[in-house]
Amino acid sequence: MALVIGDIHGRIKKAERFLAHKPEIKHIFAGDYVDSFDAKDIDIYNTIKLVIESDAELIIGNHDLHYFGRPPFNCTGFRPHMANGLGDIFENFIDRFEPAIALDGFLITHGGLTTGLADMLYITYSDLGFIMNKINAEWEHFLDIRMRAAG
């Protein structure tokens, strides 16, 4: 059993309340720790610090991904003046983030899984471990390509 929440977007009070609720069970943040149209910069920094320092499992979200060195896209709410600082945080704690977690018969990702992707990979929804490993392998591939391009 686990508690899952996504789309914190710099709302530190929301993150604190989530972590305080039923602390005896696993907590999973399902991405989008940063970017907001109303959160203060300091709240965004404090939110990402809080979740990284917590025992929760962390999934990467699209609003987090675009702070990496060579992002494939930018999302609404992107803060160019925070790009270097947030980029450094995500890079330094990259091992804390996964794109997918399989738990208790559920696949937990930030954006879900379409039937088209499952069909393309020739998999069934009953093989969640395989799906999770495939998604996580693609994440590692993305990180490797990005690092080679930077170096």
matplotlib code that plots the C-alpha trace (Angstrom):
import matplotlib.pyplot as plt

x = [0.0, 1.2, 0.0, 0.6, 0.4, 1.5, 1.8, 3.1, 4.4, 6.2, 3.3, 5.4, 2.5, 0.8, 4.0, 4.4, 0.8, 1.2, 4.3, 2.7, -0.3, 0.1, 3.8, 4.0, 3.2, 5.1, 4.7, 5.3, 5.5, 4.5, 6.4, 6.1, 7.8, 8.6, 7.1, 4.1, 2.3, 1.9, 4.5, 7.4, 10.9, 11.9, 8.9, 9.8, 13.4, 12.2, 9.6, 12.2, 14.6, 11.8, 10.9, 14.5, 15.3, 12.2, 11.9, 9.3, 9.9, 10.2, 9.0, 10.2, 7.6, 7.6, 8.0, 11.1, 12.6, 13.0, 15.5, 18.0, 20.9, 19.5, 15.7, 13.6, 10.9, 9.8, 6.5, 4.3, 5.5, 9.2, 11.3, 14.5, 16.0, 15.9, 17.1, 20.7, 19.8, 17.1, 19.1, 22.0, 19.6, 18.1, 21.5, 23.0, 20.1, 19.3, 19.5, 16.5, 14.1, 12.6, 10.2, 8.1, 7.4, 5.4, 3.7, 0.8, -0.5, -0.3, 2.2, 2.8, 4.2, 3.7, 1.8, 0.3, 0.7, -1.3, -2.6, -0.7, 2.7, 1.8, 0.8, 4.0, 6.1, 4.1, 3.2, 0.2, -0.9, -0.4, 3.4, 3.9, 7.5, 8.5, 6.7, 8.5, 11.9, 11.3, 10.4, 13.3, 15.7, 14.5, 15.2, 18.7, 19.1, 18.0, 20.5, 23.3, 22.6, 22.3, 25.6, 27.4, 26.1, 27.3, 30.8]
y = [0.0, 3.5, 7.0, 8.8, 12.5, 14.4, 17.9, 19.7, 22.6, 24.4, 24.1, 23.3, 23.1, 20.5, 18.5, 18.8, 17.7, 14.8, 13.5, 13.9, 11.9, 8.2, 8.4, 4.6, 3.8, 4.4, 7.8, 8.4, 11.8, 11.4, 14.4, 18.1, 19.4, 22.7, 25.4, 27.4, 30.5, 31.6, 29.9, 32.0, 31.0, 30.2, 27.9, 26.0, 25.5, 24.5, 22.0, 20.2, 20.1, 18.7, 15.9, 15.0, 14.8, 12.7, 8.9, 9.1, 7.6, 10.2, 10.0, 12.6, 14.8, 16.8, 20.1, 18.7, 17.2, 20.5, 21.7, 19.2, 20.4, 19.7, 19.3, 18.0, 20.6, 23.4, 23.4, 26.3, 27.9, 27.4, 29.8, 30.6, 32.5, 29.3, 27.0, 26.8, 26.3, 23.8, 22.0, 21.6, 20.2, 17.7, 16.7, 16.2, 14.1, 12.3, 8.9, 9.9, 10.0, 7.3, 7.6, 4.6, 2.4, -0.8, -1.4, -3.5, -4.3, -0.6, 1.2, 4.6, 7.2, 11.0, 10.9, 7.4, 4.7, 4.7, 1.5, 2.6, 2.4, -1.0, -2.2, -0.8, -2.6, -5.9, -6.1, -6.6, -4.6, -7.7, -7.4, -4.3, -5.2, -5.4, -2.1, -0.4, -1.8, -0.7, 2.8, 3.1, 1.7, 4.5, 7.0, 5.7, 5.8, 9.5, 10.3, 8.6, 10.3, 13.7, 13.2, 12.1, 15.2, 17.5, 15.9]
z = [0.0, -0.8, -1.0, -4.3, -5.2, -8.3, -9.5, -6.3, -8.4, -5.6, -3.1, 0.0, 2.4, 0.2, 0.1, 3.9, 4.6, 2.2, 4.0, 7.4, 6.4, 7.4, 7.8, 8.4, 4.8, 1.6, -0.1, -3.8, -5.4, -9.1, -10.6, -11.3, -8.2, -9.8, -12.1, -11.0, -11.9, -8.3, -6.0, -5.0, -6.1, -2.5, -2.1, -5.2, -4.0, -0.5, -2.0, -4.1, -1.1, 1.1, -1.3, -2.1, 1.7, 2.4, 2.4, -0.4, -3.8, -6.5, -10.1, -12.7, -14.3, -17.5, -15.6, -13.9, -17.0, -18.8, -16.2, -17.4, -19.5, -22.9, -22.4, -25.3, -24.6, -22.2, -20.3, -19.2, -16.0, -17.0, -15.0, -17.1, -14.1, -12.1, -14.8, -13.6, -9.9, -10.5, -13.1, -10.7, -8.0, -10.4, -11.8, -8.3, -7.1, -10.4, -8.6, -6.5, -9.5, -11.6, -14.5, -13.4, -10.4, -10.3, -7.0, -5.8, -9.4, -10.5, -12.8, -11.4, -13.8, -14.1, -17.4, -17.5, -20.1, -23.3, -24.9, -28.1, -26.3, -24.8, -28.2, -29.8, -27.2, -27.6, -24.0, -21.9, -18.9, -16.7, -17.1, -15.0, -14.1, -17.8, -18.6, -15.7, -16.7, -20.3, -19.3, -16.9, -19.5, -21.9, -19.2, -18.8, -22.5, -22.5, -19.8, -21.6, -24.9, -23.1, -21.3, -24.5, -26.3, -23.5, -23.4]

ax = plt.figure().add_subplot(projection="3d")
ax.plot(x, y, z, "-o")
ax.set_aspect("equal")
plt.show()
